[in-house]
Amino acid sequence: MLGKTCPHCKERVKKDALVCRYCGRELELNNERKHNLNYPNWIFAGFAGLAAGAALALVFGYWKERRRWQEDITDYSVGEEFDNEEF
């Protein structure tokens, strides 16, 4: 049998109890906590996650492109020999 928690002493009591057997205080009839899904918070968290994912994708793409630029620069500058006669 599932019970409920006394709001005063935090002990578990029977679901249909009117008085807590530990502290002797009266209990409310509907003391069970209702799971309240706060949709605006979930929506905000979802958009924040999408924004973070998009930012991460942009940073990764920029980093990958920058490495390619650096490889292109080193390909042209390394190993070239200059003719002294042309200058």
Backbone as JSON Lines, residues from 0, in Angstrom:
{"i":0,"aa":"M","n":[0.84,-1.17,0.0],"ca":[0.0,0.0,0.0],"c":[0.89,1.24,0.0]}
{"i":1,"aa":"L","n":[0.64,2.11,-0.92],"ca":[1.38,3.36,-0.97],"c":[0.84,4.31,0.08]}
{"i":2,"aa":"G","n":[1.71,5.02,0.72],"ca":[1.29,5.97,1.73],"c":[1.58,7.39,1.3]}
{"i":3,"aa":"K","n":[1.46,8.28,2.26],"ca":[1.79,9.68,2.02],"c":[2.73,10.14,3.11]}
{"i":4,"aa":"T","n":[3.34,11.27,2.92],"ca":[4.3,11.8,3.87],"c":[3.64,12.87,4.71]}
{"i":5,"aa":"C","n":[3.88,12.81,6.01],"ca":[3.37,13.83,6.92],"c":[4.14,15.12,6.66]}
{"i":6,"aa":"P","n":[3.47,16.25,6.44],"ca":[4.18,17.5,6.16],"c":[4.89,18.07,7.38]}
{"i":7,"aa":"H","n":[4.59,17.56,8.56],"ca":[5.17,18.09,9.79],"c":[6.41,17.31,10.22]}
{"i":8,"aa":"C","n":[6.3,15.97,10.27],"ca":[7.44,15.17,10.75],"c":[8.13,14.39,9.64]}
{"i":9,"aa":"K","n":[7.58,14.42,8.44],"ca":[8.15,13.79,7.24],"c":[8.19,12.26,7.32]}
{"i":10,"aa":"E","n":[7.35,11.67,8.15],"ca":[7.25,10.21,8.24],"c":[6.18,9.72,7.27]}
{"i":11,"aa":"R","n":[6.32,8.46,6.84],"ca":[5.33,7.86,5.94],"c":[4.16,7.34,6.77]}
{"i":12,"aa":"V","n":[2.95,7.71,6.36],"ca":[1.73,7.23,7.01],"c":[0.81,6.67,5.95]}
{"i":13,"aa":"K","n":[-0.25,6.01,6.39],"ca":[-1.2,5.43,5.44],"c":[-1.84,6.52,4.58]}
{"i":14,"aa":"K","n":[-2.22,6.12,3.4],"ca":[-2.77,7.07,2.45],"c":[-4.07,7.7,2.94]}
{"i":15,"aa":"D","n":[-4.88,6.95,3.65],"ca":[-6.17,7.47,4.1],"c":[-6.16,7.93,5.56]}
{"i":16,"aa":"A","n":[-4.98,8.12,6.15],"ca":[-4.88,8.54,7.56],"c":[-5.32,9.99,7.71]}
{"i":17,"aa":"L","n":[-6.0,10.28,8.82],"ca":[-6.44,11.64,9.13],"c":[-5.51,12.31,10.13]}
{"i":18,"aa":"V","n":[-4.82,11.48,10.95],"ca":[-3.89,11.97,11.97],"c":[-2.59,11.19,11.81]}
{"i":19,"aa":"C","n":[-1.46,11.89,11.91],"ca":[-0.15,11.23,11.82],"c":[0.07,10.41,13.09]}
{"i":20,"aa":"R","n":[0.46,9.15,12.94],"ca":[0.67,8.3,14.11],"c":[1.99,8.59,14.81]}
{"i":21,"aa":"Y","n":[2.87,9.36,14.18],"ca":[4.16,9.68,14.78],"c":[4.11,10.99,15.57]}
{"i":22,"aa":"C","n":[3.57,12.04,14.97],"ca":[3.56,13.34,15.65],"c":[2.18,13.72,16.18]}
{"i":23,"aa":"G","n":[1.12,13.02,15.78],"ca":[-0.22,13.27,16.3],"c":[-0.93,14.46,15.67]}
{"i":24,"aa":"R","n":[-0.36,15.07,14.7],"ca":[-1.0,16.22,14.06],"c":[-1.99,15.76,13.0]}
{"i":25,"aa":"E","n":[-2.97,16.62,12.75],"ca":[-3.96,16.31,11.73],"c":[-3.35,16.47,10.34]}
{"i":26,"aa":"L","n":[-3.81,15.63,9.45],"ca":[-3.32,15.64,8.07],"c":[-4.42,16.15,7.15]}
{"i":27,"aa":"E","n":[-4.02,16.76,6.09],"ca":[-4.98,17.17,5.07],"c":[-5.42,15.94,4.31]}
{"i":28,"aa":"L","n":[-6.6,16.0,3.75],"ca":[-7.12,14.83,3.04],"c":[-6.34,14.55,1.76]}
{"i":29,"aa":"N","n":[-6.0,15.56,1.02],"ca":[-5.27,15.4,-0.23],"c":[-3.87,15.95,-0.07]}
{"i":30,"aa":"N","n":[-3.04,15.25,0.68],"ca":[-1.69,15.71,0.96],"c":[-0.69,15.23,-0.09]}
{"i":31,"aa":"E","n":[-1.13,14.41,-1.02],"ca":[-0.2,13.88,-2.0],"c":[0.25,14.97,-2.95]}
{"i":32,"aa":"R","n":[1.5,14.93,-3.26],"ca":[2.05,15.92,-4.19],"c":[1.66,15.56,-5.6]}
{"i":33,"aa":"K","n":[1.23,16.55,-6.31],"ca":[0.91,16.35,-7.72],"c":[2.13,16.77,-8.53]}
{"i":34,"aa":"H","n":[2.45,15.95,-9.49],"ca":[3.59,16.28,-10.34],"c":[3.14,17.37,-11.31]}
{"i":35,"aa":"N","n":[3.66,18.52,-11.1],"ca":[3.29,19.67,-11.92],"c":[4.36,19.87,-12.99]}
{"i":36,"aa":"L","n":[4.0,19.58,-14.21],"ca":[4.92,19.83,-15.31],"c":[4.75,21.27,-15.73]}
{"i":37,"aa":"N","n":[5.77,22.01,-15.54],"ca":[5.71,23.42,-15.89],"c":[6.19,23.54,-17.34]}
{"i":38,"aa":"Y","n":[5.25,23.57,-18.27],"ca":[5.59,23.53,-19.68],"c":[6.47,24.67,-20.15]}
{"i":39,"aa":"P","n":[6.28,25.91,-19.7],"ca":[7.18,26.96,-20.17],"c":[8.65,26.67,-19.84]}
{"i":40,"aa":"N","n":[8.92,26.06,-18.69],"ca":[10.3,25.72,-18.36],"c":[10.84,24.64,-19.29]}
{"i":41,"aa":"W","n":[10.02,23.64,-19.62],"ca":[10.47,22.59,-20.53],"c":[10.7,23.14,-21.93]}
{"i":42,"aa":"I","n":[9.83,24.05,-22.35],"ca":[10.0,24.65,-23.67],"c":[11.27,25.49,-23.71]}
{"i":43,"aa":"F","n":[11.5,26.26,-22.65],"ca":[12.72,27.07,-22.58],"c":[13.96,26.17,-22.58]}
{"i":44,"aa":"A","n":[13.91,25.08,-21.82],"ca":[15.06,24.16,-21.79],"c":[15.29,23.53,-23.16]}
{"i":45,"aa":"G","n":[14.22,23.21,-23.87],"ca":[14.36,22.64,-25.21],"c":[15.0,23.61,-26.18]}
{"i":46,"aa":"F","n":[14.53,24.86,-26.16],"ca":[15.13,25.87,-27.04],"c":[16.58,26.15,-26.66]}
{"i":47,"aa":"A","n":[16.87,26.16,-25.37],"ca":[18.25,26.38,-24.94],"c":[19.14,25.23,-25.42]}
{"i":48,"aa":"G","n":[18.64,24.01,-25.36],"ca":[19.4,22.86,-25.85],"c":[19.63,22.93,-27.35]}
{"i":49,"aa":"L","n":[18.6,23.33,-28.08],"ca":[18.76,23.48,-29.53],"c":[19.76,24.58,-29.87]}
{"i":50,"aa":"A","n":[19.7,25.69,-29.15],"ca":[20.63,26.79,-29.4],"c":[22.06,26.36,-29.08]}
{"i":51,"aa":"A","n":[22.24,25.63,-27.99],"ca":[23.58,25.15,-27.63],"c":[24.1,24.17,-28.68]}
{"i":52,"aa":"G","n":[23.23,23.3,-29.18],"ca":[23.63,22.36,-30.22],"c":[24.01,23.07,-31.52]}
{"i":53,"aa":"A","n":[23.23,24.08,-31.88],"ca":[23.54,24.84,-33.09],"c":[24.85,25.6,-32.94]}
{"i":54,"aa":"A","n":[25.08,26.18,-31.78],"ca":[26.33,26.9,-31.54],"c":[27.51,25.94,-31.6]}
{"i":55,"aa":"L","n":[27.35,24.76,-31.03],"ca":[28.42,23.76,-31.07],"c":[28.7,23.32,-32.5]}
{"i":56,"aa":"A","n":[27.65,23.15,-33.3],"ca":[27.84,22.78,-34.7],"c":[28.56,23.87,-35.48]}
{"i":57,"aa":"L","n":[28.22,25.13,-35.22],"ca":[28.9,26.24,-35.89],"c":[30.37,26.31,-35.5]}
{"i":58,"aa":"V","n":[30.66,26.14,-34.22],"ca":[32.06,26.18,-33.76],"c":[32.84,25.03,-34.38]}
{"i":59,"aa":"F","n":[32.26,23.84,-34.41],"ca":[32.94,22.69,-35.0],"c":[33.18,22.91,-36.49]}
{"i":60,"aa":"G","n":[32.18,23.45,-37.19],"ca":[32.35,23.72,-38.62],"c":[33.42,24.75,-38.88]}
{"i":61,"aa":"Y","n":[33.45,25.81,-38.07],"ca":[34.47,26.84,-38.22],"c":[35.85,26.25,-37.96]}
{"i":62,"aa":"W","n":[35.97,25.44,-36.91],"ca":[37.26,24.83,-36.56],"c":[37.74,23.92,-37.69]}
{"i":63,"aa":"K","n":[36.83,23.14,-38.26],"ca":[37.2,22.23,-39.34],"c":[37.64,23.02,-40.58]}
{"i":64,"aa":"E","n":[36.91,24.08,-40.9],"ca":[37.26,24.9,-42.06],"c":[38.59,25.61,-41.84]}
{"i":65,"aa":"R","n":[38.84,26.08,-40.64],"ca":[40.1,26.77,-40.33],"c":[41.28,25.82,-40.48]}
{"i":66,"aa":"R","n":[41.11,24.58,-40.05],"ca":[42.19,23.59,-40.24],"c":[42.47,23.38,-41.72]}
{"i":67,"aa":"R","n":[41.4,23.37,-42.52],"ca":[41.59,23.2,-43.96],"c":[42.33,24.38,-44.55]}
{"i":68,"aa":"W","n":[42.01,25.61,-44.1],"ca":[42.72,26.79,-44.57],"c":[44.19,26.71,-44.21]}
{"i":69,"aa":"Q","n":[44.49,26.3,-42.99],"ca":[45.88,26.21,-42.55],"c":[46.63,25.15,-43.35]}
{"i":70,"aa":"E","n":[45.96,24.04,-43.68],"ca":[46.61,23.01,-44.49],"c":[46.89,23.53,-45.89]}
{"i":71,"aa":"D","n":[45.96,24.31,-46.45],"ca":[46.17,24.89,-47.78],"c":[47.34,25.86,-47.77]}
{"i":72,"aa":"I","n":[47.46,26.66,-46.74],"ca":[48.55,27.63,-46.64],"c":[49.88,26.9,-46.53]}
{"i":73,"aa":"T","n":[49.94,25.86,-45.71],"ca":[51.2,25.13,-45.55],"c":[51.54,24.35,-46.81]}
{"i":74,"aa":"D","n":[50.55,23.91,-47.59],"ca":[50.83,23.2,-48.83],"c":[51.54,24.1,-49.83]}
{"i":75,"aa":"Y","n":[51.18,25.37,-49.86],"ca":[51.78,26.28,-50.82],"c":[53.13,26.81,-50.35]}
{"i":76,"aa":"S","n":[53.31,26.93,-49.06],"ca":[54.53,27.58,-48.59],"c":[55.66,26.59,-48.28]}
{"i":77,"aa":"V","n":[55.35,25.38,-47.98],"ca":[56.39,24.41,-47.63],"c":[56.85,23.71,-48.9]}
{"i":78,"aa":"G","n":[58.13,23.61,-49.05],"ca":[58.69,22.87,-50.17],"c":[58.89,23.66,-51.44]}
{"i":79,"aa":"E","n":[58.52,24.91,-51.45],"ca":[58.76,25.72,-52.65],"c":[60.19,26.22,-52.65]}
{"i":80,"aa":"E","n":[60.81,26.08,-53.77],"ca":[62.16,26.6,-53.9],"c":[62.11,27.81,-54.83]}
{"i":81,"aa":"F","n":[62.81,28.83,-54.44],"ca":[62.81,30.06,-55.23],"c":[64.05,30.07,-56.13]}
{"i":82,"aa":"D","n":[63.82,30.51,-57.35],"ca":[64.95,30.74,-58.24],"c":[65.5,32.12,-57.96]}
{"i":83,"aa":"N","n":[66.76,32.19,-57.68],"ca":[67.37,33.48,-57.41],"c":[67.51,34.3,-58.7]}
{"i":84,"aa":"E","n":[67.46,33.66,-59.84],"ca":[67.62,34.36,-61.1],"c":[66.41,35.21,-61.44]}
{"i":85,"aa":"E","n":[65.23,34.83,-60.96],"ca":[64.02,35.58,-61.29],"c":[63.94,36.88,-60.52]}
{"i":86,"aa":"F","n":[64.55,36.97,-59.38],"ca":[64.45,38.18,-58.56],"c":[65.5,39.13,-58.9]}
